[in-house]
């Protein structure tokens, strides 16, 4: 137990919780009390944080990303291409990734996310050129320094160009190496329980970059080790055609054949599922990470979130990699998802509250963490506090709606497990100009030649 006083986050301008008009009390990394309008805390001897200028949200949860891709943003050779040619343009650049460059790329991605109000993030790292065997270990180190909660996936590719896949030989590994390292990183880093700060999942990249043998073996290993599973699925029509040609079935059928259609699995994108497939996903409790910005930039299509939810499929949000989104801002992703789905379904079907729900409770379901994503007694004290004193918010009526409609993009305060990870819009101890200088230099080196 901590000796620190409980914190009363008092009198918020607005808060995404019922019965907390005067705020909440946080102690030992947990929310221990909701203080109703007109009330005072029952908890004794509290320290007070004045939140009268803040809108308080549950910490946002990012369910899909590729941190290393911050090193290849807006890359001319990959611009204006659809998914497969886009990947073919980028793989040779990613093959030049070094441990030093990866650490910088990860630091930039996690920092951007924290500053946008994100308290828990996943990452899908699947490129392993020689010398990058300890990629997941590097990511764990950065997460601990920044104080962000993570679910890092040990990604993989073993189907290279010589085997009919997309990636070059230099970034793939063989099945035995992949499975052995998957077991290693789970044993070394995976924490269990509601207070876990670092967790590991297993994540073959996609049906067109791994063998059936590896897909099945990974599902077996995840079951044995009791960790989650993640991959890309149904992102483009090209992927559907690839699966039909290579496996004689649609991607979801292939996933089920490989032992993946279950509650352990969450999938990135999920754009091209038919009505029957959505019902199967809902019945299996397999969830979807909706990546609105990436899908728009690559013109992949639009995830049918309303039909998905009607079929019982949980929806979370992901910023996706910075080579397709070109940013790692989850609050902006909330607005993008709201606008994209509002355009698809109309004003009566999608509200700003839906988009916030996808980024909180919906995303918590994707990562298998029911103690996250909600402001309620007993839940983790992961919070994002936004001020509305910027020009963009001037004249607003509803503070909660203003976050989404007026385009909030930077949190003023972020709390993770009861600790302030962002204070006054900055990460304590992080020299941002120096990080930009070193990260930009690493990106230039990778992109040269």
Buried (B, 14 or more C-beta within 10 A) or exposed (E): EEEEEBBBBBBBBBBBBEBBBBBBBBBEBBBBBBBEEEBEBEBEEBEEBEBEBBBBBBBBBBBBBBBBBBBBBEBEEBEEBEBBEBBBBBBBBBBBBBBEBBBBBBBBBBBBBBBBBBBBBBBBBBBBBEEBBBBBBBBBBBBEEBBBBBBBBBBBBBBBEEEEBBBBEBBBBEBEBBBEBBBBBBEEBBEEEEEBBBBBBBBBBBBBBBBBEBBBBBBEBBEEBEBBBBBBBBBBBBBBEBBBEBBEBBBBBBBBBBBBBBBBBBBBBBBBBEEEBBBBBBEBBBBBBBBBBBBBBBEBBBBBBBBBBEBEBBBBBBBBBBBBBBBBBBBBBBBBBBBBBBEBBEEEEBBBEBBBBBBBBBBBBBBBBEBBBBBBBEBBBBBBBBBBEEEEBEEBEEBBBBBBBBBBBBBBBBBBBBBBBBEEEEBEEBEEEEBEEBBEEBBEBBBEE
